[in-house]
Amino acid sequence: MGPSAVRVAGLEARLEALGHVVEDGGNVAVAIPEQKKEGDPQAKYLKEITATCTKHAEMVEKTLEAGKVPVVLGGDHSVAAGTVAGVARFYRKQQQKIGLIWIDAHADINTPESSPSGNVHGMPLAAILGLGPPELSNIFEFSPKIDPDNCVLVGVRDIDATEKENVRKAGIKVFTMRDIDERGMRTVIEEALRIAGQGTAGYHISLDMDWIDPEDAPGVGTPVRGGATYREGHLAMEIIAEDGRMLSFEIVEVNPVIDEHNRTADLAVELTLSAFGKRII
């Protein structure tokens, strides 16, 4: 229902009003959990999620082959394993690598061994970096999808105790909410862009709406107090737009069931517009 809520909030028309040509590629087919067995309790529905992410990766790659910029709407963050696989393979065929800026309250770098819940939406960054689970890591039969030197986590404030070791092991750059508090959003985002863009064709932006404080984005699956403010979110997206090296964009974790008057979906659209060049003046 998340992507539908973002569509209802007018994403297509509002992007077109900015001057972009927009084509809705439709929904990726997703299995219905109640009709499937959850499988390994440490990686629930992994088989179905891997199948969905593989189909999704193929759609993303075809979008880039057609000369268009993929904009992905989630759903939960497990979709990112497919998005990044598609973008990485497209540029890999051109002997280029890509960077990744992961903007999220959570690190999403659990593995089946470290996950306290077994929810795969807590594992996509681990899969992208080749830490597992192997089925998700090996979409298109190459891993990792991103060089850790070009991967940046921004805005984290809720990391599982066992997950912290995975963050250290991965060797990626992490900016917590404390870094944003102390150094300011501009400094953090500019440094993130430099790291993700160094020696790459550009970077993928993966934006989880729970990065924004629940005061402004209540309709998310796992809200955590102390997130980015409304204006900090827009500032980050505006700086990304000005940098001009974004290859693809996804915005995830809009949950209309717990939203208030579609506020979170509307903000997701607004942040997307800022990432695609909308300015105050």
C-alpha positions in Angstrom: 0.0 0.0 0.0 3.0 2.3 0.4 3.6 2.9 -3.3 -0.1 3.5 -3.8 -0.2 6.1 -1.1 2.7 7.9 -2.8 0.9 7.8 -6.1 -2.2 9.2 -4.5 -0.1 12.1 -3.1 0.5 13.1 -6.7 4.1 12.1 -7.4 3.8 11.7 -11.1 1.9 15.0 -11.8 4.2 17.0 -9.4 7.4 15.7 -11.0 5.9 16.5 -14.4 5.2 20.1 -13.2 8.9 20.3 -12.5 9.6 19.6 -16.2 10.4 15.8 -16.0 8.9 13.2 -18.3 7.5 10.5 -16.1 6.4 7.0 -16.9 4.8 4.7 -14.2 6.4 1.3 -14.7 3.7 -0.3 -12.5 4.2 -2.6 -9.5 6.6 -5.4 -9.1 4.7 -8.7 -8.5 5.0 -9.6 -4.8 4.0 -12.9 -3.1 1.3 -12.6 -0.4 2.8 -13.7 2.9 -0.3 -15.4 4.2 -0.2 -17.8 1.3 3.4 -18.8 1.7 5.5 -20.5 4.4 7.9 -18.2 6.2 10.8 -20.6 5.9 13.9 -20.0 8.0 12.8 -18.0 11.1 16.2 -16.2 10.9 15.4 -14.9 7.3 11.6 -15.0 6.9 10.2 -15.3 3.3 13.8 -15.0 1.9 13.0 -17.1 -1.1 10.0 -14.9 -2.1 11.9 -11.7 -1.3 14.8 -12.8 -3.4 12.5 -13.6 -6.4 10.8 -10.2 -6.1 14.1 -8.4 -5.8 15.5 -10.2 -8.9 12.5 -9.2 -11.0 12.8 -5.7 -9.6 16.5 -5.5 -10.5 15.8 -6.5 -14.1 13.2 -3.7 -14.3 15.6 -1.2 -12.9 18.4 -2.2 -15.3 16.0 -1.9 -18.3 15.0 1.5 -17.1 18.6 2.6 -17.2 19.1 1.0 -20.6 16.2 3.1 -21.9 18.1 6.2 -20.7 15.7 7.0 -17.9 16.3 7.5 -14.1 14.7 4.8 -11.9 12.5 6.1 -9.1 11.6 3.2 -6.8 8.7 3.3 -4.3 8.6 1.0 -1.3 7.3 -1.0 0.5 9.9 -2.1 3.0 13.6 -1.6 2.6 14.3 -5.1 1.3 13.5 -3.7 -2.1 16.9 -1.9 -2.1 18.7 -5.2 -2.6 17.0 -5.3 -6.0 17.4 -1.7 -6.9 21.1 -1.6 -6.2 21.7 -4.9 -8.0 20.0 -3.5 -11.2 21.9 -0.1 -11.1 25.2 -1.8 -10.2 24.9 -4.3 -13.1 24.1 -1.6 -15.6 27.2 0.3 -14.8 29.3 -2.8 -14.3 28.7 -3.6 -18.0 30.4 -0.3 -18.7 33.3 -1.1 -16.4 32.1 1.5 -13.9 31.1 1.2 -10.2 28.5 3.1 -8.3 28.3 4.7 -4.9 25.5 4.3 -2.3 24.1 6.8 0.2 21.8 5.0 2.6 19.6 7.5 4.6 17.9 5.7 7.4 17.2 5.6 11.1 18.5 2.0 11.0 21.6 0.4 9.5 19.8 -2.5 7.8 23.0 -4.5 7.9 21.9 -7.5 9.9 22.5 -11.0 8.6 20.4 -14.1 9.5 23.0 -14.9 12.2 22.8 -11.4 13.8 19.1 -10.5 13.3 17.0 -10.5 16.4 13.7 -10.6 14.4 14.6 -12.6 11.2 13.0 -9.8 9.1 14.8 -9.5 5.8 14.0 -5.7 5.6 16.7 -5.4 8.3 19.3 -7.1 5.9 19.4 -5.4 2.5 22.5 -3.3 3.1 24.3 -6.4 4.3 23.2 -8.2 1.1 24.4 -5.3 -1.0 27.9 -5.3 0.7 28.2 -9.1 0.3 27.7 -10.0 3.9 24.6 -12.1 3.3 22.2 -13.6 3.2 23.8 -15.3 0.1 20.6 -15.5 -1.9 20.1 -11.7 -1.8 23.8 -10.9 -2.0 24.2 -12.9 -5.2 21.5 -11.5 -7.4 23.0 -11.4 -10.9 25.8 -13.6 -9.6 28.2 -10.9 -8.5 28.9 -9.6 -5.0 29.4 -7.1 -3.4 27.3 -4.7 -5.5 29.0 -1.7 -3.9 32.6 -1.1 -2.8 32.5 -0.3 1.0 34.7 2.8 0.3 31.8 4.3 -1.7 29.0 3.4 0.8 27.7 5.9 3.4 25.1 5.5 6.1 23.4 8.8 7.1 21.2 9.6 10.0 21.3 6.3 11.9 20.1 6.3 15.5 18.8 2.8 16.2 21.3 0.0 15.7 20.9 -3.6 17.1 23.7 -4.6 19.5 24.8 -7.4 17.3 24.5 -5.3 14.2 27.2 -2.8 15.4 29.8 -5.5 14.7 28.5 -5.9 11.1 28.8 -2.1 10.6 32.5 -2.2 11.7 33.2 -5.3 9.7 31.7 -3.7 6.5 34.2 -0.8 6.6 31.6 1.8 5.5 31.4 5.4 6.6 28.6 6.1 9.1 27.2 9.5 10.1 24.8 9.2 13.0 22.2 11.7 14.1 24.8 13.0 16.6 27.1 13.8 13.7 24.3 15.8 12.1 23.5 17.5 15.3 27.1 18.5 15.9 28.3 19.2 12.3 25.1 20.2 10.5 23.2 18.6 7.7 25.1 20.4 4.9 28.6 19.3 6.1 27.4 15.7 6.5 25.7 15.4 3.2 28.5 17.1 1.3 31.0 14.6 2.8 28.7 11.7 2.0 28.4 12.8 -1.6 32.2 13.1 -1.9 32.7 9.5 -0.5 30.0 8.0 -2.7 31.1 9.9 -5.7 34.8 9.2 -5.5 35.8 7.1 -8.6 32.2 6.2 -9.4 29.8 6.9 -12.2 27.6 8.5 -9.6 25.5 7.2 -6.7 22.2 5.6 -5.7 20.1 7.4 -3.0 18.1 5.0 -0.7 15.9 7.0 1.5 13.9 5.4 4.3 11.1 7.7 5.6 11.8 6.6 9.2 14.9 8.8 8.9 12.6 11.8 9.4 11.4 12.4 12.9 8.0 10.7 13.6 6.6 14.2 14.3 6.7 14.9 10.6 6.6 11.3 9.3 4.3 9.2 11.5 3.4 6.6 8.9 6.4 4.4 8.9 6.9 0.8 10.0 9.5 1.3 12.7 9.4 5.0 14.0 12.3 6.2 16.1 12.3 9.5 17.9 15.0 12.0 17.3 15.2 12.0 13.5 15.8 14.6 10.9 13.4 17.6 10.8 11.2 18.5 7.9 13.7 21.2 6.8 16.8 19.1 7.3 15.2 16.5 5.0 14.6 19.0 2.3 18.1 20.5 2.7 19.7 17.1 2.2 17.7 16.4 -0.9 18.3 19.9 -2.3 22.1 19.5 -1.9 21.9 16.1 -3.6 20.0 17.7 -6.5 22.6 20.5 -6.9 25.5 17.9 -6.9 23.9 16.4 -10.0 25.4 12.9 -9.8 22.4 10.9 -8.6 21.9 7.9 -10.8 18.8 6.4 -9.2 16.5 7.1 -6.2 14.3 5.1 -3.9 12.0 6.1 -1.1 10.7 3.4 1.2 8.8 2.5 4.4 5.6 4.6 3.8 2.9 2.7 5.8 -0.5 4.3 5.1 -2.2 2.1 7.7 -0.6 4.0 10.5 -0.2 7.4 8.7 -2.2 10.5 9.5 -4.2 11.9 6.5 -1.4 10.6 4.1 1.1 13.1 5.7 4.0 10.7 5.4 3.3 9.9 1.7 2.9 13.6 0.9 6.2 14.3 2.6 7.8 11.4 0.6 6.6 13.1 -2.6 7.9 16.5 -1.4 11.4 15.1 -0.6 11.5 13.3 -4.0 10.7 16.6 -5.7 13.6 18.3 -3.8 15.9 15.5 -4.9 14.8 16.1 -8.5 15.5 19.8 -8.5 12.6 21.6 -6.9 13.8 24.8 -5.2 12.2 27.4 -3.0 13.0 30.1 -5.5 
